Amino acid sequence: MKTIVKDFILKHNLFTKDATILVGVSGGPDSMALLHYLHSLKDEWNFRVVAISVDHQLRGEESLRDLRYVENVCKQWKVEFIGKSVDVPSWKKEKKQGTQVAARTLRYAIFEQQMEQLGANYLALGHHGDDQAETMLMRLTRSADSQALVGIPVKRAFAGGSIVRPFLCVTKEDIWNYCEAHNITPRLDPSNEETTYTRNYVRHHILPLLKEKNSNLHTTIQHLSETLAIDQAYITEEAENMVHSVVQFDQEKQELSFEIDQFKTYAFALQRRAYHLILNYLYIDLPKDLSYVHEEQFFALLHRQTGNAQIDFPAGLKVEKSYNQLRCHFCDDLHCSSSFHKHIKIPGKTILPDGSAIIAKYVDAFSEETKDSFCFDASQVALPLHIRTRKHGDKMHLKGLNGSKKVKDIFIDAKVPRRKRAIWPIITDDHGEILWLVGLRKASLAKRSTSTSQIQLYYEKCNM
């Protein structure tokens, strides 16, 4: 297995020498084997290896014991260790998310934070070839978009570095054999055996049947994933060139248009990818109720013989055909562009015009921050707090930046559509200092004091 993994690392240029590697370790066989393997390369590659374990608080003392197990093994192996706990049960209840989505959200927030603090080059995760097969099979049953079949990437950008997965070339059985050969006794999560989760059902009932037909299935699927990724990258690049040539963007009105006959001169594969690029431009986050049905409606509209027609997409997007021109724009309802200004109740819940809310409360200790939460001392701000839409000339002080930056430039850098900028919630203190572009950027505040009340803000998105 060592030789297979090393060849895989070299083939994909997963690491560079003298790198700092943060390794996500749960205590299970995959992550423990990965930690051991990378630690064994420490001297040869001059790695700094740091293990990080996150207790999701889903199994009480049992999950905490997993974290302590990892910590003790790291002491034996002389590996740096970071342990963190996150409150997944509370988060999933508050955000109305499933257990696995909530756990992943909080876990990756911790990973990102620690990557930045360590200046780490890589976050190494223990996904293996069977995980890849499970992922692609699950997506095959759920998605009609070929891009979804690319699977788990071997390497992708993350937190100023890269996420890498060196074990995608081996199976779960290979990893168990590695653990036995190196006297590693991993911890086991009983939830991995519960077939109520779709992934576990695929793992226990579907994958074994396919392996009966192809014992080397993990290698076949990994090769398919990599070739699909290469093909998708090429098509996307060509589609970007097509969009640049064909589509006219009106940044003031945040809309676009194109000549239908010119659009249809390109291969349909490029038309489809151009359609998805257009949606990514128009939406900040793709709506959950956007599906392949809308894609079919879009192309049916392009081929419609009547002169004028319109279809409605989620979140107020209008797609209008006027003879040979197609125009995409958002609704012009007054409520879509109206400004607001409210005081934030602490403790309390402040409802915004779009149905979203800011939840504010005093807390005894700071919790892990995400893009939808913000923690600070009351001494760092002038109370009461306000939430409002932007004003001309708004500026804010950002972490790591000398001086201030215009809010307008922050929106441009983040590629926030103009139609969203006018209604974006901005939290200020009573002196007008901008503290938080909600969900986007946080201000650099004065040094925290432990002698005053601590305030926690949460942004609750509208589920309508």
C-alpha positions, -999 to +999 in steps of 0.1 A: +000+000+000+028+024+008+042+022-028+007+026-043+000+057-022+035+072-028+031+068-066-004+084-064+011+114-044+038+119-070+014+115-100-009+142-087+018+164-071-001+163-038+027+176-015+058+197-017+088+192+006+090+214+038+052+217+039+030+220+070+002+194+068-029+195+089-044+160+091-081+155+099-082+126+124-114+111+138-098+081+154-112+057+128-090+034+106-089+057+076-076+088+093-054+070+118-037+052+089-033+085+070-017+102+101+007+073+105+016+072+068+023+110+066+042+109+099+064+081+083+073+106+055+081+134+079+119+131+078+121+122+041+100+152+030+107+175+060+070+177+068+055+194+098+025+171+106-003+184+128-033+162+137-067+179+144-096+160+159-131+175+162-157+162+187-191+168+172-209+161+205-232+136+188-223+105+210-217+121+244-187+108+263-181+082+236-172+108+210-151+127+235-132+095+242-124+093+204-108+127+206-088+117+237-077+085+220-063+105+191-046+129+215-029+100+234-017+083+202-003+116+190+017+118+222+031+083+216+040+091+180+053+126+189+028+143+166+014+178+172-023+177+182-052+201+182-085+191+197-118+210+192-155+205+202-185+218+182-221+216+192-237+199+162-270+190+179-277+227+187-265+239+153-287+214+133-317+223+154-311+261+149-303+259+112-327+230+104-300+210+088-294+172+088-268+157+111-242+150+085-245+185+068-244+202+102-213+182+113-195+189+080-203+226+081-189+230+116-159+207+111-148+225+080-151+258+097-126+245+123-103+232+096-103+266+078-096+284+110-067+262+120-053+262+085-051+300+086-036+301+121-009+275+113-002+288+079-007+253+067-001+243+031-023+212+031-053+197+048-050+159+044-082+138+047-086+101+047-112+095+020-104+063+001-113+046-031-145+030-017-156+064-005-152+077-040-173+048-054-200+055-028-201+092-036-204+087-074-231+061-069-251+084-046-248+113-070-259+091-099-292+085-080-298+121-071-284+144-099-291+149-136-260+171-139-229+154-154-207+178-134-219+161-102-204+128-113-169+141-111-168+128-076-144+137-047-115+157-060-080+145-053-068+181-047-087+214-044-080+249-031-090+255+006-081+282+031-051+295+013-038+260+007-052+228-006-073+198+006-056+166-005-068+130-004-038+106-008-059+074-001-083+077-030-061+051-047-067+023-021-096+005-006-110+002+029-096-033+031-061-020+022-064+005+050-074-022+076-044-043+065-022-013+070-035-007+105-029-044+114+006-043+100+015-012+121-004-022+153-029+006+150-061-001+169-086+025+156-119+036+172-151+027+155-182+049+151-213+027+154-233+052+132-213+039+103-233+007+104-267+024+104-282+019+070-307+047+075-280+070+061-279+067+023-241+064+022-241+035+046-269+018+026-248+021-006-217+009+013-233-022+028-257-033+001-248-019-033-210-016-034-204-053-025-226-064-054-206-042-079-173-055-065-184-090-073-183-080-109-151-059-107-128-064-077-107-034-088-138-011-089-121+016-068-094+020-094-118+021-123-140+047-106-111+069-096-099+069-132-134+078-143-135+106-118-102+121-129-109+119-166-144+135-161-127+163-141-103+169-170-131+169-196-153+192-174-124+217-170-119+219-208-156+223-215-160+249-188-130+269-203-146+268-238-180+278-224-165+308-206-150+319-239-184+314-255-202+335-228-176+362-231-183+364-269-221+360-269-236+374-237-240+411-229-239+419-192-256+450-177-239+454-143-260+484-134-293+465-137-277+431-128-291+414-159-279+399-191-291+392-226-279+375-258-289+369-294-305+334-296-293+326-331-257+333-322-260+313-289-274+283-309-244+283-333-223+266-306-223+229-298-251+219-274-225+208-248-212+243-246-247+258-246-255+237-215-224+247-197-229+284-207-264+281-191-249+270-158-223+298-160-251+323-165-269+310-134-237+312-113-234+348-124-270+358-116-273+339-083-251+343-052-262+309-041-280+286-064-316+280-050-323+245-037-354+243-059-335+249-091-334+217-110-329+201-144-365+209-152-356+246-153-328+237-177-353+219-200-376+249-198-347+273-207-337+254-239-374+249-248-377+286-247-347+291-270-364+269-296-399+283-292-412+297-325-435+324-310-420+358-308-424+366-271-426+343-240-414+342-204-406+316-178-401+321-140-371+307-122-366+305-084-359+337-063-376+360-087-355+354-118-373+361-151-362+346-184-378+365-213-377+357-250-384+386-273-381+374-309-343+367-313-332+380-280-332+363-246-330+385-214-325+373-178-333+397-150-347+397-115-381+411-104-385+448-100-408+446-070-405+475-046-396+452-017-366+439-036-349+473-035-362+490-004-338+500+023-342+495+061-327+504+094-335+486+127-321+484+162-309+450+173-325+437+204-300+420+229-312+394+238-337+390+211-345+383+175-346+411+149-366+402+118-355+417+085-377+426+055-369+394+036-379+372+065-343+364+076-333+374+111-305+384+135-305+365+168-285+383+195-277+371+230-252+374+258-230+344+263-205+332+289-179+320+264-172+325+228-182+297+205-166+288+172-174+314+146-188+307+111-197+330+083-232+333+098-221+341+133-200+368+151-187+370+187-172+400+205-170+418+238-195+445+246-165+467+254-154+465+218-184+483+205-208+512+212-242+500+221-270+498+209-263+479+177-280+487+144-287+468+113-293+486+080-287+487+043-257+504+029-251+541+025-231+560+000-194+561+010-197+532+036-162+519+047-151+493+072-118+483+089-109+447+080-087+422+097-052+423+083-057+455+064-042+488+074-068+515+071-104+510+058-120+496+026-151+508+008-180+485+012-186+489-025-152+474-032-158+446-008-190+437-027-171+439-060-143+416-048-169+391-035-188+393-068-220+402-051-246+411-077-258+448-077-294+438-070-282+422-037-259+450-026-288+475-020-305+451+005-274+435+020-277+436+059-250+456+076-245+457+113-230+488+129-225+501+165-241+533+178-212+554+164-219+541+129-188+518+128-195+489+105-189+456+124-202+430+100-213+427+064-235+398+074-223+365+060-195+382+041-168+401+061-161+411+097-144+442+110-112+443+129-122+453+165-102+465+195-085+439+217-110+417+236-116+422+273-127+394+296-142+418+321-173+427+301-204+410+287-199+389+256-223+391+227-231+364+201-248+373+169-264+347+145-277+352+110-308+331+104-316+328+067-352+329+054-364+294+046-394+306+025 
